[in-house]
Amino acid sequence: MPVQPTAPGGPLSVAVLIELVRTPLAGGQVKCWEHFADAAAGTDPDRLGVDLTLYVLGDRPRVEELSRAVRFVALRPVLSTAPLNRGDGDVSDLAPHHPALARLLPRHDVWHVTHTLAFASTAARLRRRERRAGRPRPTGLVGSVHTDMPALTEAYVRRMLGARLDRHPALRALDPAARCAALMRRRRDRVLAACDHVLVATPSQEPEMAALVGGERVSRLGRGLDLGLFRPDPDARAELAALGVPPGPTAVVFAGRVDASKNVLLLAAAVRRLRARGGDAHLVVAGAGPDTERIAALLGPGATLLGALPQERLARVLAGGDIFALPSRTETIGNVVGEAMACGLPVVLPAGTPTNHWLAEPGGDGLLVPDDTEEAWAAALGLLVDRPDLRAAMGERAAATVRARHRTWGRVLTDDLLPVWRGAAARTPVTGG
């Protein structure tokens, strides 16, 4: 595969390890790095000062050049998770080592791990090998936290075990989901503890990472927004009608994987409760996953299930909706929350989660739900369903919040990523906000 090392004396060579399959319908972590890659490819290479290779998983090895300084490289997974998630979520690689990646990594000056599975463990193993060999300047190693992997692991294990836990009290007493989550936490911590620097999405994550690697080695990695794509558009509601969404009821939009990790069944149950007492609400689900059929059974004609959508279609669905709701507690940042706000939607979120950072004024540009109960979510949604004036005012404030507070992807690349990569290569601690 024609991935060439950077010439001596050339720009800093950075490898970002995104151990997920990249498709047009991939989740937020893949989209995040696609945005960063596009921003880097649109920057003059001499000004960028970095040669950037982003490693992803794919069905065959291939290279996609975005510019002479930026490229995606796809590698086949060694032990794919596709059979476990039945194709309804992001596919990763459970192998402890990825030989093809191990052959390519020595060509780079900095390795940036974004996960805790095959790619990350391969980089950590090579880093330990460098240290045992007494290499005077080991490769720089950076980590970033994009997903709460322990929480996600626990949610998936509970889903896979399902009713078995009720039928077997001894199994329930062992709490295998919590045990798997603890194992994943230890694995994550081993990888991140080996890093020169760790990037987190929100301030709430900083204490845990600072305790692991030291506060001077932790900083924020923000997320950008494409305000040209995600924006209010009154004409978009007609497009929702063309997709089967009835024009009359209040459209409550959810976007993401339709599974236990996103807690979407709680949202569906809350909408059902709201409708049962006369609330004129309709759930619009943009995403795919194992809970799709259960939502259809719960709500029948009270829900429209659109499946997974590319970004351009998602932007139109958000702009055509009335409320955005994301009950997930596994998000580290939830970029779709900012995208919904940019489209002028008030957002409804669980209190005490990292997604809350999108709000400048809870109660003014969005609502926080204090409890993960049907009644609490139905009450929060009902407030906005029953008060179109409040809903419109909150949506305007939401759009104003993201315009005032959030940066472009290019600005985040320049402010948050480039200094960390350069600091890791030079072994210089990077202080950050």
Secondary structure, 3 states (H helix, E strand, C coil): CCCCCCCCCCCEEEEEEEEEECCCCCCHHHHHHHHHHHHHHCCCHHHHCEEEEEEEECCCCEEEEEECCEEEEEECCCCECHHHHCCCCCCCECCCCCHHHHHHHHHCCEEEECCCCHHHHHHHHHHHHHHHCCCCCCCEEEEECCECHHHHHHHHHHHHHCCHHHHCHHHHHHCHHHHHHHHHHHHHHHHHHCCCEEEECCHHHHHHHHHHHCHHHEEECCCCCCCCCCCCCCCHHHHHHHCCCCCCCEEEEEECCCCHHHCHHHHHHHHHHHHHCCCCEEEEEECCCCCHHHHHHHHHHHEEECCCCCHHHHHHHHHHCCEEECCCCCECCCHHHHHHHHCCCCEEEECCCHHHHHCCCECCCEEEECCCCHHHHHHHHHHHHHCHHHHHHHHHHHHHHHHHHCCCHHHHHHHHHHHHHHHHHHCCCCCCC
